[in-house]
């Protein structure tokens, strides 16, 4: 987690990948893995069940152990498939429960991507705003624009997101933009117009 936070402080956005269903996974520790993964607050993520692919040591080992099911076909090679081999510590179909839990956890604890963009931009801006060299001065300007652009989503998230935790996060980051970035009146007006438009579109989607 410290590594991810350090990357984010330096304006490096991250993509996280989590594989569910290894032999060491149990219902207890898989939930712990998911919770730790969510705390990383990556910009994007990919969560999928383990898939033993022909030509890999994993596939060969499972063949030797007689765990690859006879129904396994080439058309099963896609992101979601949890019924191609016998799981060691989980029941058939149980991975789907954890797959859903992971996405619900991200939705309700972290929220939409604009919040990540806003937070990374704000934290990175604090890291470079007082530096005077050309590169960091350029970064500071770019980060200000990123934070302000992402802030245009805050109104919709505050009003329509189902998670109180995410709504509070959006409000906190919006306050930080106003305090730390201090958009001039022109940009403040642009953000307000954009945020009202986005909120109206989200309201239609919610309905």
Secondary structure as UniProt FT lines:
FT   HELIX           2..9
FT   TURN            10..11
FT   STRAND          15..20
FT   TURN            23..24
FT   HELIX           27..39
FT   STRAND          44..49
FT   TURN            54..55
FT   HELIX           57..64
FT   TURN            65..66
FT   TURN            70..71
FT   HELIX           74..76
FT   TURN            92..93
FT   HELIX           94..105
FT   HELIX           106..110
FT   HELIX           113..128
FT   TURN            129..130
FT   HELIX           134..151
FT   TURN            152..153
FT   HELIX           154..160
FT   HELIX           164..176
FT   HELIX           177..181
FT   HELIX           185..206
//
